[in-house]
Amino acid sequence: MASTDCGWCGVRTHMIMVPPVRELPRATWQSRDDNVWMAAFRCSNEKCARLSVGWATFYKVTHESEAQAHLPTAELQWEPKQIRQPVFPDVPPEIEQAASEAHACLSIGAARGAVALARAVVEATAKAKGVTTHGIVQKINALRDNYVISPLTAEASHQIRKDGNSIAHGDIGDEPISQDDAAAILEFMDALLDEVFQRPAKLQRLKERHEERKQGNAPSGPTAPGRSGADFGGV
């Protein structure tokens, strides 16, 4: 469908086709029976309105009028792609950068790269918490046994490890990783970072603000603010 995250503004929007459509030269792809058609599409976000290119492959669609009718409702590929790089402000910088790059990989369809980086984030997180035991399995278990993460988060981290191992060990053809699978792995990774780094940092800030408010409201002397001994007739 002609809806996507705009590669320019990042907003999920409906893309409006701007005719004419163009057929991609046959020399640029392999199939004899499929035809690749593309067109410019305008972002409907009024703060953007920039053009992107949407393209799709159709079986034996050879006429411009047919392609123009099919393109707006087709499953389109888009250029430029929206590269998503979230920030993790309470995470150590080197781990934050790897996690952000994992999301960037996923946003351009590099599912294997996303999962491989997620696995690296898990192991680096354990090291950042002082876990130096050999092997990623033992590191995840140590985080769990030391109550740094919950048993459920440990299970999710082991799933990241398993999916990442097939890539790290070169077994990339055994179990293909889909975009949906990679997206789930990154959700597990985000949950791990939230539990280990972000949630404790947020709670610490809340605690500090609470203490500051209590100190600001505390009486400065032995009597309550706005009252004095004279108010009670010198008693």
C-alpha positions as CSV (number, residue, x, y, z in Angstrom):
1,M,0.0,0.0,0.0
2,A,1.1,3.6,-0.6
3,S,1.6,4.2,3.1
4,T,4.9,4.1,4.8
5,D,7.3,5.9,7.2
6,C,8.4,8.8,5.0
7,G,12.2,8.5,4.4
8,W,12.5,12.3,4.7
9,C,10.4,13.3,7.7
10,G,10.0,9.9,9.5
11,V,6.2,10.3,9.9
12,R,3.9,7.4,9.1
13,T,1.9,8.9,6.2
14,H,0.0,8.2,3.0
15,M,2.1,8.7,-0.1
16,I,0.3,10.3,-3.0
17,M,1.4,9.1,-6.4
18,V,2.6,11.8,-8.9
19,P,2.3,10.4,-12.4
20,P,3.8,9.4,-14.8
21,V,5.0,6.0,-13.9
22,R,8.2,4.6,-15.3
23,E,9.3,1.0,-16.2
24,L,12.7,0.0,-15.0
25,P,14.9,-1.2,-17.8
26,R,15.0,-5.0,-18.1
27,A,18.8,-5.1,-18.0
28,T,18.7,-4.2,-14.3
29,W,16.9,-7.4,-13.1
30,Q,16.8,-11.1,-13.8
31,S,13.2,-12.2,-14.3
32,R,11.8,-12.5,-17.9
33,D,8.2,-12.4,-16.9
34,D,8.1,-9.7,-14.2
35,N,8.2,-6.0,-14.9
36,V,9.4,-3.4,-12.4
37,W,7.5,-0.1,-12.4
38,M,8.2,3.0,-10.3
39,A,6.8,6.5,-9.7
40,A,7.3,9.5,-7.5
41,F,5.1,9.8,-4.5
42,R,4.5,12.9,-2.4
43,C,4.4,12.8,1.4
44,S,1.0,13.9,2.6
45,N,2.5,15.4,5.8
46,E,2.0,19.1,5.2
47,K,5.3,19.9,7.0
48,C,7.2,17.7,4.6
49,A,5.5,17.2,1.1
50,R,8.8,15.9,-0.3
51,L,9.0,13.2,-3.0
52,S,10.0,9.6,-2.6
53,V,10.3,6.9,-5.2
54,G,8.0,3.8,-4.8
55,W,8.5,0.7,-6.9
56,A,7.0,-2.7,-7.3
57,T,7.3,-5.9,-9.4
58,F,4.3,-7.0,-11.5
59,Y,3.8,-10.2,-13.4
60,K,3.6,-9.4,-17.1
61,V,2.3,-5.8,-16.6
62,T,3.7,-4.1,-19.7
63,H,1.4,-1.1,-20.2
64,E,1.8,2.2,-18.4
65,S,-1.9,2.5,-17.8
66,E,-2.0,-0.9,-16.0
67,A,1.1,0.0,-13.9
68,Q,-0.4,3.3,-12.9
69,A,-3.6,1.6,-11.7
70,H,-1.7,-1.1,-9.7
71,L,1.1,1.0,-8.1
72,P,-0.9,2.9,-5.5
73,T,-2.3,-0.4,-4.0
74,A,0.9,-2.5,-4.4
75,E,3.3,-3.6,-1.7
76,L,6.0,-1.0,-2.6
77,Q,9.7,-0.7,-1.9
78,W,10.7,2.9,-1.0
79,E,13.7,5.2,-1.6
80,P,14.9,6.9,0.4
81,K,14.4,4.5,3.3
82,Q,13.6,5.8,6.8
83,I,16.5,4.9,9.0
84,R,15.5,4.6,12.6
85,Q,18.2,5.2,15.2
86,P,16.6,5.5,18.7
87,V,18.7,6.9,21.5
88,F,19.2,5.2,24.9
89,P,20.5,8.1,27.0
90,D,21.0,6.2,30.3
91,V,23.0,3.4,28.6
92,P,26.8,3.4,28.4
93,P,27.8,5.1,25.1
94,E,29.4,2.1,23.4
95,I,26.4,-0.1,24.2
96,E,24.0,2.7,23.2
97,Q,25.7,3.1,19.9
98,A,25.5,-0.6,19.1
99,A,21.8,-0.8,20.1
100,S,21.0,2.2,17.9
101,E,22.9,0.7,15.0
102,A,20.9,-2.5,15.4
103,H,17.7,-0.6,14.9
104,A,19.2,1.2,11.9
105,C,20.0,-2.2,10.4
106,L,16.4,-3.4,10.8
107,S,15.0,-0.2,9.3
108,I,16.9,-0.8,6.0
109,G,16.0,-4.5,5.9
110,A,19.3,-5.9,7.3
111,A,17.8,-8.4,9.6
112,R,20.9,-10.5,10.2
113,G,23.0,-7.4,11.0
114,A,20.3,-6.3,13.5
115,V,20.3,-9.6,15.3
116,A,24.1,-9.9,15.4
117,L,24.4,-6.5,17.0
118,A,21.6,-7.4,19.5
119,R,23.7,-10.4,20.6
120,A,26.7,-8.2,21.0
121,V,24.6,-5.7,23.1
122,V,23.6,-8.6,25.5
123,E,27.2,-9.6,26.1
124,A,28.4,-6.1,26.4
125,T,25.7,-5.4,29.0
126,A,26.9,-8.2,31.1
127,K,30.4,-7.0,31.0
128,A,29.3,-3.4,31.9
129,K,27.7,-4.9,35.1
130,G,31.0,-6.5,36.0
131,V,30.2,-10.1,34.8
132,T,33.5,-11.4,33.5
133,T,32.7,-15.2,33.4
134,H,33.5,-16.9,30.1
135,G,30.7,-17.4,27.6
136,I,27.5,-15.6,26.9
137,V,25.4,-18.3,28.4
138,Q,27.1,-17.9,31.7
139,K,27.0,-14.1,31.5
140,I,23.2,-14.1,31.0
141,N,22.8,-16.6,33.9
142,A,25.0,-14.5,36.1
143,L,22.9,-11.4,35.5
144,R,19.8,-13.4,36.5
145,D,21.4,-15.0,39.5
146,N,22.7,-11.7,40.7
147,Y,19.2,-10.2,40.4
148,V,20.3,-7.7,37.8
149,I,17.6,-9.0,35.4
150,S,14.5,-11.1,36.0
151,P,14.2,-14.7,34.9
152,L,11.8,-13.6,32.1
153,T,14.4,-11.1,30.8
154,A,17.0,-13.8,31.0
155,E,14.9,-16.1,28.8
156,A,14.5,-13.2,26.3
157,S,18.3,-12.6,26.4
158,H,18.9,-16.3,25.7
159,Q,16.6,-16.1,22.7
160,I,18.7,-13.2,21.4
161,R,21.8,-15.3,22.0
162,K,20.4,-18.3,20.1
163,D,19.3,-16.3,17.1
164,G,22.6,-14.3,17.1
165,N,24.7,-17.5,17.4
166,S,23.7,-18.7,13.9
167,I,25.0,-15.5,12.4
168,A,28.1,-15.2,14.7
169,H,29.1,-18.8,13.9
170,G,28.6,-18.6,10.2
171,D,25.4,-20.8,10.0
172,I,23.5,-18.0,8.2
173,G,21.6,-20.4,5.9
174,D,20.3,-22.8,8.5
175,E,17.5,-20.6,9.9
176,P,16.6,-17.6,7.8
177,I,15.7,-14.5,9.9
178,S,12.7,-12.6,8.8
179,Q,12.1,-8.9,9.5
180,D,9.4,-9.8,12.0
181,D,11.8,-12.2,13.8
182,A,14.5,-9.5,13.9
183,A,12.0,-6.9,15.2
184,A,11.0,-9.2,18.0
185,I,14.7,-9.7,18.9
186,L,15.2,-5.9,19.1
187,E,12.2,-5.6,21.4
188,F,13.9,-8.2,23.7
189,M,17.1,-6.1,23.5
190,D,15.3,-2.9,24.3
191,A,13.6,-4.6,27.3
192,L,17.0,-5.7,28.6
193,L,18.5,-2.2,28.3
194,D,15.5,-0.8,30.0
195,E,15.7,-3.2,33.0
196,V,19.5,-2.9,33.5
197,F,20.1,0.7,32.8
198,Q,17.2,3.0,31.9
199,R,14.6,2.1,34.6
200,P,17.1,2.3,37.5
201,A,18.4,5.7,36.2
202,K,14.8,7.0,35.9
203,L,13.9,5.8,39.4
204,Q,17.1,7.4,40.8
205,R,16.1,10.7,39.2
206,L,12.6,10.5,40.6
207,K,14.0,9.7,44.1
208,E,16.4,12.7,43.9
209,R,13.6,15.1,42.9
210,H,11.4,13.8,45.7
211,E,14.1,14.4,48.2
212,E,14.7,17.9,46.9
213,R,11.0,18.7,47.2
214,K,10.9,17.4,50.7
215,Q,13.9,19.5,51.7
216,G,12.4,22.6,50.1
217,N,9.2,22.2,52.1
218,A,10.9,21.4,55.4
219,P,10.5,23.9,58.3
220,S,13.7,26.0,58.7
221,G,13.3,26.3,62.5
222,P,11.6,24.7,65.5
223,T,8.2,26.2,64.7
224,A,6.1,25.8,61.6
225,P,6.5,28.4,58.8
226,G,4.3,31.5,59.3
227,R,3.9,30.9,63.1
228,S,5.8,32.3,66.0
229,G,5.6,32.3,69.7
230,A,3.8,35.7,69.6
231,D,0.9,34.0,67.8
232,F,0.2,32.0,70.9
233,G,0.4,34.9,73.4
234,G,4.1,34.2,74.1
235,V,3.4,30.6,75.2
